[in-house]
């Protein structure tokens, strides 16, 4: 779908000239352009017109969450039929872990994640990998912070269609592999529930849920429905289900990462012992061993992002993946 502005206003004053110059600059691949204007002069509307005329996927970078939220609301109004996404840090509170060897004091990491913002971040990555061109992402500097591997994220996308032959159990295993959790209690975001031959999925990146009905090993019906009321929204012939978490990996990557983590742990522990830091060596060995046990048993551990280099198969010292690595089809 092409970008199409919905507005009662038309460019006036200096705006038509500014739009023309900015569009020409984009088409001529200028590395940078600056739009000057006082507050209330219509800079956002001007940029919206530039997006409409260039028809390019766009990242709008803001220096704080408040302005990002304002821009997100404005661009949603200008482009109601296009994918306007919001990507900012989802931490309401974050205290990093710390260890003080002199007193053998360990301060555990503590954090609070905003569930609504996490949903919007997942919606952003899903839109970027969906194949559509009409994507606008309004972001803070969070877009350069480390997130999951886009290749692993895409490899765990589930695509199904009406009439497809697939066993219900295989489909459930695919959901678990995409980090959805089965529940018989509260139907929360990122959960799925099974009632006979019907599977309900509370999509992690949307405000609605998905219902997949089976007849034996055939997908008989697919529909979106309102999560709270159960009211049907739309019948579908096919659907793409994106993972419930940005940090998703395959079993093979997990096994390889565990092996490499353990190997590097042994080397670092031996090094600490050689230089006389026995307390640090014991602390490191206990913590990493516990984390590895959690990974083997549950598939994750607290602070698993500390091991992202191993799961991403990156070289030591290389930067982590970030939102800029999630390509939108150009």
N, C-alpha and C positions, 0 to 999 in steps of 0.2 A: 504494500500500500504506500502511496506517495504521501509526503508531508503536505497537509492542507490546513491553513489557518482558519479557525472559526472565530470571527470577531465582527462587531458592528462598526469598527473603526477602519480607516484607510490611512496610509502614511501621508503626513502633511509637513509643511515647513521644510526643514533641512533633511528630514528623514529619507525622502526618495533619493536624494543625492548621496547620502551616506550609505544607503542600501546598495546602490549601484556600484559605488567604489569598493565596498566590502566584498560584494559578489565577484567583481573583477579580480580582486586580490586573491580570493580563494581559488578561482579558476586559473589564475596565473601562478599558483603554488607559492605565494609569498609566505615566508616563515613566520611573520608576525604582523598584526595590524592593531591599531588602537582606536576605539570609538570613544570620543569625549562627549560629555554632556552632564548638566547639573541634575540633581535629584528631581524626578518627575518629568523629565524631558522625553521619556519613551524609549530608553535604550533597550529594554527587554523586548518591546514590540519590534524595534528595528532589527534586533538579532533574530527574532522569530521569522521575520520576512526574509532575512538572509538564509536561514535554514530552509525555508519553503522554496526559495529560488535555486539553491545549490543542490537540494535533495541529498544531503550527506548525513550519515549518522553523526551525532554530535555529543561531545563531552563538555559539560558546563561545570567549571571548577570554581568553587566558592571558598573563601577563607574561614568561614565558620558555619556551624549547623543552622543558626537562626536565619542567615541570609539564604542558605541552601534551601531551607524549607519554604521560604517566601518565593524563591525562583521556581521551585518545584510546583507550587500551587499555581503560579502564573502560567507556566508552560503547559500545565495540564489543562488549563482553560483555553489556551490558544490552540492546542493540538489534542482535542478530546478523543479522536479516533486513532491516534498514533501511540506508540509505546514510550511514554514519558516515565522514567524511573528515578529512584532516589537512593543514593548510596553514601551513607555517612557511618561513622563509628557507632557500633551498637552497644558500647559500654556505658552504662549509667555511672558505674564506679569501678575502678581498677586499682588494685594494690599488688605490685609485683612481688614475687617470692624473693627472699634474701637469706643469706647465711653469714653469721659472724663467728669465725673460727675461734677468736680469743675467748669467747664466753660459751661456745658451742650452742649458740642461739639460732634457731631456724624460724623464720617468719613465713608462714604459708601464704601462697597467693590467694587473694580474695577478689571476687569480681561480681558484678551484677549486669546481666545482659538484657537489653530492652527487646522484648519478644516481637513487637511490631516492627521495629527497625530491622531486626534480623530477617523478618519476612520480606521486607522491601529490598534488602540486599540480595536475597535469593531470587526475587523477582527480576532484579537487574541482571544477574549472571545468566538466568534462564532466557531472558529476552535477547541478550547478546549472542547466545549460542543457538537461538531458534531459527536463524537463517533470514530473518526479516531485516530490511534496511531502515525502516522508519523508527529508529531508536534514538531517544534523547536521554542522556544520563546526567542528572544534576547531582554533583558530588562535592564533598569536602576533600581535604588532603588525604582522607582515608583511602582514596583510590590508589595511592602509592604504597599502602601498607600491605604486608604479606597476607595472602589468602590461598586457597587450595589450588592444586594443579588443574588448569582448564582441560587438559587432555583426559585426566582421570574423571573429572566432573562429567565431561561429555560422554565418556565410555560407559557411565552408569545411568545414562538417560534411557528410559523405557518407552518404547513405541508400540502401541497396540491398535488394532482396528477391528471393527465389527465383522464377525464371521471368521476371525482368525482361530486356528486350532492350536490351543495351548492349554496344558493342564492348570487347574487352579493352583495346585501346590507349587508348580514352577513359577507362576506369576507372583505368588506370595514370597518366594525366595528372592525374586528380582527386587521386590519392594524392600525387603530386609537389606539386600546388597546396596540399595540406594539410601540406606539409613532411615527408612520409615520403621516405626515401632508398632507392633501389634498390641491392641488393648481390648479389654472387655469392660473397662470402666469409662472414665471421662474421655471424650473424643476430642483430643487436643490437636493443635497444629503439628503435623509431622507424624500423626498416628494413623493406623488403619484398623478396621474391624471386619470380622467375617461373620455373616449370618447365612448359613446354608450355602447356596451357590452365588451369593452376592457379596462383593467386596466393596466397602466404602473407604475412601482415602481422603483424609483431611490434608489437602495440598499445602506444603510448607511455604509456598510462594504466592498464594492467592487467598482471596476472601471467600472462596466457595470450595466445595468438596466434589469429589468424583465418585461415581458409582459404576461398577463394572459387574454385569450379571452374566453368569455362565449357564450353559445348558450342556451338561457333561463336560467335554473338553473344548467346547466352542464358546467364543465370546458372543453372547446373544444380544447384549444391549450395553451402550455406554452413554452416560449423561452427567452433566454438571448439576449440582443441586445446592440449595441454601443449607449451610451447615447446621444452623439451629432449628429451622422449621422443617427441613427435609423436602421442601418444595422444589420441584424440577425447574431448572433454568433453561437447559438446552440439551437436545439429543445430538449425539455425535456419531460420525462414521469412523473416525480415528482420533487418537489423542496422543500427545507426548507428555510423559510424566518426568519431571526433573527431580534430581536428588533433594533430600530433605536437609542437607547440610553442605556448605561450600567445601568443607574438608572431608572429602570422600576418596577412598583408595581401593584398589583391587586386592584380593587375597595374595596374589603373587608379589605385589609391591610390599605388602605387609610383611611377608616372610623374609624378603630380601632386606627390608629396613631393619627388622629385628636382629638379623645376623650382623649387619654392619654396625648397629648401635652397640651391640655386645662386644664386638671386636674393638671398637674405639674406646669403649669404657675400660676394658682391660689395659689397654695401652696407657690411658690417662691415669688410672689408679696406680700402675707400676711407676709412672713418672713421679707422681706425688710422693710415693714411698721413698723413691730414690733421693729426693731433695728434702726428706724429713717432714713432710706434711701428712702425717699419718691420720690426723683427725679429718682433714679434707678428703683423703682417700677413702676413709670409712664412710663418710657421709655420701660421697658421690656413688660409691658402690651400692650402698643400701637403697638410695633413691632410684637409681637407674634400674637396678634389679627388680624393685617393686613395680616400676613402670612397665618393664618388659613382661612381667607376669600378668599385669592387667591387660596389656595388648594381646597376649596369647589367649587369655580367657574371654575377654569382652570385646576385643577389637579396638579398644581405645583406652586412654588413661587421662588423668587430669594433667593439663599442660602439654597435651600431645603436640601443640604447635611448636614446642621447643625442638622437636625432632623432625620438623618439616623438610629439612634438607635431605634427609634419608628417604622419606616417602616420595619426594620429588625427583630423587636421583640426581641431585645437583652437586657440583664440585664445591669443596670447602671455600668459603669466601664469596661465593656467588650470591647475588640478590635473590630473594624469594619471589614467587609469582605474585602478581598484583592484578588489579582490575584491568590495567592496560594490556594485559596478556590475553584477555578474553576478547577474541576478534569478532567484530560485527561484519557481516558479509558486505564488502564494498562493491 
